[in-house]
Amino acid sequence: MVFAIKRRPTSQVMVGNIGIGSDYPIRVQSMTNTNTEDVDATVSQIIELADAGSEIVRVTVNTELAAKAVPFIVEKLDTLGYTTPVV
């Protein structure tokens, strides 16, 4: 038996350089389980996820310190050549 999957029309948005919605393919996403305040551990896990094929990586921003760490995480990833969007 073959099933045809019909996609509903949706809006499209860009998350960094990754298109979502409309005619874009379904994207692989994952989430870190590190303490976002720990920049090095979070960067390391994001790299592992990106290398494994994750196109978007989510992080928890549940404290003010975690929120302040995000720009440092993104900057470090950029320095290492990773452009995977962090949301």
N, CA, C and O atoms as a GROMACS GRO file, in nm:
protein
  348
    1MET      N    1   0.083  -0.116   0.000
    1MET     CA    2   0.000   0.000   0.000
    1MET      C    3   0.090   0.125   0.000
    1MET      O    4   0.186   0.132   0.077
    2VAL      N    5   0.059   0.220  -0.084
    2VAL     CA    6   0.135   0.344  -0.092
    2VAL      C    7   0.046   0.457  -0.045
    2VAL      O    8  -0.069   0.470  -0.089
    3PHE      N    9   0.099   0.538   0.044
    3PHE     CA   10   0.025   0.653   0.095
    3PHE      C   11   0.084   0.780   0.038
    3PHE      O   12   0.206   0.797   0.035
    4ALA      N   13   0.000   0.868  -0.006
    4ALA     CA   14   0.046   0.999  -0.053
    4ALA      C   15   0.027   1.098   0.061
    4ALA      O   16  -0.079   1.106   0.122
    5ILE      N   17   0.131   1.174   0.087
    5ILE     CA   18   0.123   1.274   0.192
    5ILE      C   19   0.099   1.409   0.126
    5ILE      O   20   0.177   1.454   0.041
    6LYS      N   21  -0.009   1.471   0.165
    6LYS     CA   22  -0.042   1.603   0.111
    6LYS      C   23  -0.008   1.708   0.215
    6LYS      O   24  -0.055   1.703   0.329
    7ARG      N   25   0.076   1.801   0.175
    7ARG     CA   26   0.114   1.909   0.266
    7ARG      C   27   0.016   2.023   0.256
    7ARG      O   28  -0.029   2.059   0.147
    8ARG      N   29  -0.016   2.079   0.371
    8ARG     CA   30  -0.103   2.197   0.373
    8ARG      C   31  -0.022   2.319   0.333
    8ARG      O   32   0.097   2.327   0.363
    9PRO      N   33  -0.084   2.415   0.266
    9PRO     CA   34  -0.014   2.540   0.236
    9PRO      C   35   0.021   2.613   0.365
    9PRO      O   36  -0.064   2.629   0.453
   10THR      N   37   0.144   2.657   0.376
   10THR     CA   38   0.188   2.729   0.496
   10THR      C   39   0.272   2.850   0.454
   10THR      O   40   0.316   2.860   0.340
   11SER      N   41   0.292   2.938   0.548
   11SER     CA   42   0.382   3.050   0.526
   11SER      C   43   0.525   2.999   0.530
   11SER      O   44   0.552   2.893   0.587
   12GLN      N   45   0.614   3.073   0.470
   12GLN     CA   46   0.754   3.035   0.481
   12GLN      C   47   0.829   3.141   0.560
   12GLN      O   48   0.802   3.260   0.550
   13VAL      N   49   0.925   3.093   0.640
   13VAL     CA   50   1.009   3.183   0.718
   13VAL      C   51   1.153   3.134   0.706
   13VAL      O   52   1.178   3.018   0.673
   14MET      N   53   1.245   3.223   0.733
   14MET     CA   54   1.386   3.188   0.735
   14MET      C   55   1.434   3.190   0.880
   14MET      O   56   1.408   3.285   0.954
   15VAL      N   57   1.503   3.086   0.918
   15VAL     CA   58   1.568   3.078   1.048
   15VAL      C   59   1.717   3.072   1.016
   15VAL      O   60   1.770   2.967   0.981
   16GLY      N   61   1.782   3.186   1.028
   16GLY     CA   62   1.920   3.194   0.979
   16GLY      C   63   1.918   3.174   0.830
   16GLY      O   64   1.852   3.249   0.757
   17ASN      N   65   1.990   3.075   0.783
   17ASN     CA   66   1.993   3.045   0.640
   17ASN      C   67   1.907   2.924   0.603
   17ASN      O   68   1.921   2.869   0.494
   18ILE      N   69   1.821   2.883   0.694
   18ILE     CA   70   1.737   2.764   0.675
   18ILE      C   71   1.592   2.807   0.653
   18ILE      O   72   1.532   2.874   0.737
   19GLY      N   73   1.536   2.767   0.540
   19GLY     CA   74   1.396   2.796   0.511
   19GLY      C   75   1.304   2.692   0.573
   19GLY      O   76   1.334   2.572   0.572
   20ILE      N   77   1.193   2.738   0.628
   20ILE     CA   78   1.094   2.650   0.691
   20ILE      C   79   0.957   2.684   0.634
   20ILE      O   80   0.927   2.801   0.608
   21GLY      N   81   0.874   2.582   0.614
   21GLY     CA   82   0.738   2.604   0.567
   21GLY      C   83   0.731   2.605   0.416
   21GLY      O   84   0.830   2.583   0.347
   22SER      N   85   0.612   2.632   0.365
   22SER     CA   86   0.584   2.639   0.222
   22SER      C   87   0.637   2.515   0.151
   22SER      O   88   0.600   2.404   0.187
   23ASP      N   89   0.722   2.532   0.053
   23ASP     CA   90   0.775   2.420  -0.024
   23ASP      C   91   0.910   2.370   0.026
   23ASP      O   92   0.970   2.282  -0.036
   24TYR      N   93   0.959   2.426   0.138
   24TYR     CA   94   1.086   2.379   0.193
   24TYR      C   95   1.067   2.238   0.251
   24TYR      O   96   0.957   2.203   0.295
   25PRO      N   97   1.173   2.158   0.252
   25PRO     CA   98   1.161   2.024   0.310
   25PRO      C   99   1.144   2.031   0.462
   25PRO      O  100   1.172   2.134   0.524
   26ILE      N  101   1.098   1.922   0.518
   26ILE     CA  102   1.088   1.912   0.664
   26ILE      C  103   1.230   1.916   0.719
   26ILE      O  104   1.319   1.847   0.668
   27ARG      N  105   1.252   1.995   0.821
   27ARG     CA  106   1.387   2.016   0.875
   27ARG      C  107   1.415   1.930   0.997
   27ARG      O  108   1.326   1.902   1.077
   28VAL      N  109   1.541   1.888   1.009
   28VAL     CA  110   1.586   1.810   1.125
   28VAL      C  111   1.626   1.910   1.233
   28VAL      O  112   1.711   1.995   1.212
   29GLN      N  113   1.563   1.896   1.350
   29GLN     CA  114   1.591   1.984   1.463
   29GLN      C  115   1.624   1.899   1.585
   29GLN      O  116   1.578   1.786   1.599
   30SER      N  117   1.703   1.956   1.672
   30SER     CA  118   1.732   1.890   1.798
   30SER      C  119   1.747   1.996   1.906
   30SER      O  120   1.744   2.116   1.877
   31MET      N  121   1.762   1.951   2.030
   31MET     CA  122   1.775   2.043   2.141
   31MET      C  123   1.887   1.996   2.232
   31MET      O  124   1.903   1.877   2.256
   32THR      N  125   1.965   2.091   2.282
   32THR     CA  126   2.071   2.056   2.375
   32THR      C  127   2.013   2.018   2.511
   32THR      O  128   1.901   2.058   2.545
   33ASN      N  129   2.090   1.943   2.586
   33ASN     CA  130   2.049   1.914   2.724
   33ASN      C  131   2.156   1.963   2.822
   33ASN      O  132   2.161   1.919   2.937
   34THR      N  133   2.239   2.054   2.774
   34THR     CA  134   2.342   2.114   2.860
   34THR      C  135   2.283   2.234   2.933
   34THR      O  136   2.174   2.282   2.899
   35ASN      N  137   2.355   2.281   3.033
   35ASN     CA  138   2.320   2.406   3.098
   35ASN      C  139   2.367   2.516   3.002
   35ASN      O  140   2.487   2.529   2.979
   36THR      N  141   2.276   2.593   2.948
   36THR     CA  142   2.310   2.694   2.847
   36THR      C  143   2.411   2.795   2.901
   36THR      O  144   2.486   2.855   2.823
   37GLU      N  145   2.415   2.815   3.030
   37GLU     CA  146   2.513   2.906   3.090
   37GLU      C  147   2.656   2.854   3.071
   37GLU      O  148   2.751   2.933   3.075
   38ASP      N  149   2.671   2.723   3.050
   38ASP     CA  150   2.803   2.662   3.025
   38ASP      C  151   2.830   2.670   2.876
   38ASP      O  152   2.794   2.579   2.800
   39VAL      N  153   2.893   2.779   2.834
   39VAL     CA  154   2.913   2.807   2.692
   39VAL      C  155   2.990   2.694   2.623
   39VAL      O  156   2.947   2.647   2.518
   40ASP      N  157   3.101   2.650   2.680
   40ASP     CA  158   3.182   2.547   2.614
   40ASP      C  159   3.107   2.415   2.597
   40ASP      O  160   3.115   2.353   2.491
   41ALA      N  161   3.036   2.371   2.700
   41ALA     CA  162   2.961   2.246   2.691
   41ALA      C  163   2.849   2.257   2.588
   41ALA      O  164   2.824   2.164   2.512
   42THR      N  165   2.782   2.372   2.586
   42THR     CA  166   2.672   2.391   2.491
   42THR      C  167   2.724   2.398   2.348
   42THR      O  168   2.666   2.338   2.258
   43VAL      N  169   2.834   2.470   2.327
   43VAL     CA  170   2.894   2.476   2.193
   43VAL      C  171   2.935   2.336   2.148
   43VAL      O  172   2.910   2.298   2.034
   44SER      N  173   2.997   2.261   2.236
   44SER     CA  174   3.040   2.125   2.202
   44SER      C  175   2.922   2.038   2.160
   44SER      O  176   2.930   1.964   2.062
   45GLN      N  177   2.811   2.048   2.234
   45GLN     CA  178   2.695   1.966   2.200
   45GLN      C  179   2.630   2.013   2.071
   45GLN      O  180   2.583   1.930   1.992
   46ILE      N  181   2.626   2.143   2.047
   46ILE     CA  182   2.569   2.194   1.922
   46ILE      C  183   2.652   2.144   1.803
   46ILE      O  184   2.596   2.106   1.700
   47ILE      N  185   2.783   2.142   1.817
   47ILE     CA  186   2.869   2.091   1.710
   47ILE      C  187   2.840   1.944   1.684
   47ILE      O  188   2.831   1.901   1.569
   48GLU      N  189   2.826   1.865   1.791
   48GLU     CA  190   2.792   1.723   1.775
   48GLU      C  191   2.660   1.707   1.701
   48GLU      O  192   2.649   1.624   1.611
   49LEU      N  193   2.560   1.785   1.739
   49LEU     CA  194   2.428   1.776   1.676
   49LEU      C  195   2.435   1.819   1.529
   49LEU      O  196   2.375   1.755   1.443
   50ALA      N  197   2.506   1.927   1.502
   50ALA     CA  198   2.519   1.975   1.364
   50ALA      C  199   2.592   1.872   1.279
   50ALA      O  200   2.551   1.844   1.166
   51ASP      N  201   2.699   1.815   1.332
   51ASP     CA  202   2.774   1.714   1.257
   51ASP      C  203   2.691   1.588   1.233
   51ASP      O  204   2.714   1.517   1.135
   52ALA      N  205   2.595   1.561   1.320
   52ALA     CA  206   2.506   1.445   1.305
   52ALA      C  207   2.391   1.473   1.210
   52ALA      O  208   2.314   1.383   1.178
   53GLY      N  209   2.377   1.600   1.164
   53GLY     CA  210   2.274   1.631   1.066
   53GLY      C  211   2.164   1.724   1.111
   53GLY      O  212   2.073   1.754   1.034
   54SER      N  213   2.170   1.771   1.234
   54SER     CA  214   2.068   1.864   1.280
   54SER      C  215   2.084   1.997   1.206
   54SER      O  216   2.194   2.052   1.201
   55GLU      N  217   1.975   2.046   1.151
   55GLU     CA  218   1.979   2.170   1.073
   55GLU      C  219   1.947   2.293   1.159
   55GLU      O  220   1.984   2.405   1.123
   56ILE      N  221   1.880   2.271   1.270
   56ILE     CA  222   1.846   2.377   1.366
   56ILE      C  223   1.866   2.317   1.504
   56ILE      O  224   1.827   2.204   1.530
   57VAL      N  225   1.927   2.395   1.594
   57VAL     CA  226   1.948   2.346   1.731
   57VAL      C  227   1.882   2.443   1.828
   57VAL      O  228   1.901   2.565   1.820
   58ARG      N  229   1.805   2.387   1.919
   58ARG     CA  230   1.736   2.466   2.021
   58ARG      C  231   1.815   2.462   2.150
   58ARG      O  232   1.876   2.360   2.184
   59VAL      N  233   1.813   2.572   2.223
   59VAL     CA  234   1.875   2.576   2.356
   59VAL      C  235   1.773   2.632   2.454
   59VAL      O  236   1.682   2.707   2.416
   60THR      N  237   1.788   2.594   2.580
   60THR     CA  238   1.700   2.647   2.684
   60THR      C  239   1.754   2.780   2.733
   60THR      O  240   1.873   2.792   2.764
   61VAL      N  241   1.668   2.878   2.740
   61VAL     CA  242   1.706   3.009   2.795
   61VAL      C  243   1.610   3.036   2.910
   61VAL      O  244   1.513   3.111   2.898
   62ASN      N  245   1.641   2.972   3.023
   62ASN     CA  246   1.549   2.977   3.137
   62ASN      C  247   1.597   3.067   3.250
   62ASN      O  248   1.531   3.079   3.353
   63THR      N  249   1.713   3.130   3.230
   63THR     CA  250   1.763   3.225   3.330
   63THR      C  251   1.825   3.343   3.258
   63THR      O  252   1.852   3.338   3.138
   64GLU      N  253   1.847   3.449   3.332
   64GLU     CA  254   1.912   3.567   3.273
   64GLU      C  255   2.054   3.534   3.228
   64GLU      O  256   2.099   3.582   3.124
   65LEU      N  257   2.125   3.453   3.307
   65LEU     CA  258   2.262   3.414   3.268
   65LEU      C  259   2.263   3.330   3.141
   65LEU      O  260   2.353   3.342   3.058
   66ALA      N  261   2.163   3.244   3.126
   66ALA     CA  262   2.153   3.165   3.004
   66ALA      C  263   2.130   3.256   2.884
   66ALA      O  264   2.190   3.236   2.778
   67ALA      N  265   2.044   3.355   2.900
   67ALA     CA  266   2.018   3.450   2.792
   67ALA      C  267   2.144   3.526   2.755
   67ALA      O  268   2.170   3.551   2.637
   68LYS      N  269   2.222   3.564   2.855
   68LYS     CA  270   2.346   3.638   2.830
   68LYS      C  271   2.452   3.550   2.764
   68LYS      O  272   2.543   3.602   2.698
   69ALA      N  273   2.442   3.418   2.780
   69ALA     CA  274   2.540   3.326   2.722
   69ALA      C  275   2.518   3.302   2.573
   69ALA      O  276   2.613   3.270   2.501
   70VAL      N  277   2.395   3.319   2.526
   70VAL     CA  278   2.363   3.286   2.388
   70VAL      C  279   2.450   3.360   2.286
   70VAL      O  280   2.499   3.295   2.193
   71PRO      N  281   2.470   3.490   2.296
   71PRO     CA  282   2.556   3.556   2.198
   71PRO      C  283   2.699   3.500   2.196
   71PRO      O  284   2.761   3.493   2.090
   72PHE      N  285   2.751   3.459   2.312
   72PHE     CA  286   2.884   3.401   2.317
   72PHE      C  287   2.886   3.263   2.251
   72PHE      O  288   2.985   3.226   2.187
   73ILE      N  289   2.778   3.188   2.267
   73ILE     CA  290   2.765   3.058   2.202
   73ILE      C  291   2.765   3.075   2.051
   73ILE      O  292   2.839   3.006   1.980
   74VAL      N  293   2.683   3.165   2.002
   74VAL     CA  294   2.672   3.188   1.857
   74VAL      C  295   2.805   3.239   1.802
   74VAL      O  296   2.848   3.197   1.694
   75GLU      N  297   2.870   3.329   1.875
   75GLU     CA  298   2.999   3.383   1.830
   75GLU      C  299   3.105   3.273   1.820
   75GLU      O  300   3.182   3.268   1.724
   76LYS      N  301   3.108   3.185   1.919
   76LYS     CA  302   3.206   3.077   1.919
   76LYS      C  303   3.179   2.980   1.805
   76LYS      O  304   3.272   2.934   1.738
   77LEU      N  305   3.052   2.948   1.782
   77LEU     CA  306   3.017   2.860   1.670
   77LEU      C  307   3.060   2.922   1.538
   77LEU      O  308   3.115   2.854   1.451
   78ASP      N  309   3.034   3.052   1.522
   78ASP     CA  310   3.071   3.123   1.400
   78ASP      C  311   3.222   3.118   1.380
   78ASP      O  312   3.270   3.094   1.268
   79THR      N  313   3.297   3.139   1.486
   79THR     CA  314   3.443   3.134   1.479
   79THR      C  315   3.491   2.996   1.433
   79THR      O  316   3.592   2.984   1.363
   80LEU      N  317   3.419   2.892   1.473
   80LEU     CA  318   3.455   2.755   1.436
   80LEU      C  319   3.397   2.713   1.302
   80LEU      O  320   3.418   2.600   1.258
   81GLY      N  321   3.325   2.804   1.236
   81GLY     CA  322   3.272   2.776   1.102
   81GLY      C  323   3.136   2.709   1.099
   81GLY      O  324   3.097   2.655   0.995
   82TYR      N  325   3.064   2.712   1.209
   82TYR     CA  326   2.930   2.652   1.214
   82TYR      C  327   2.824   2.760   1.200
   82TYR      O  328   2.823   2.858   1.274
   83THR      N  329   2.734   2.740   1.104
   83THR     CA  330   2.629   2.838   1.079
   83THR      C  331   2.491   2.783   1.116
   83THR      O  332   2.389   2.844   1.083
   84THR      N  333   2.488   2.670   1.182
   84THR     CA  334   2.360   2.610   1.224
   84THR      C  335   2.284   2.708   1.311
   84THR      O  336   2.338   2.755   1.411
   85PRO      N  337   2.160   2.742   1.275
   85PRO     CA  338   2.084   2.835   1.357
   85PRO      C  339   2.061   2.781   1.499
   85PRO      O  340   2.029   2.663   1.518
   86VAL      N  341   2.078   2.869   1.597
   86VAL     CA  342   2.053   2.836   1.737
   86VAL      C  343   1.929   2.914   1.777
   86VAL      O  344   1.927   3.037   1.769
   87VAL      N  345   1.826   2.843   1.822
   87VAL     CA  346   1.700   2.908   1.860
   87VAL      C  347   1.662   2.872   2.002
   87VAL      O  348   1.559   2.918   2.051
   0.00000   0.00000   0.00000
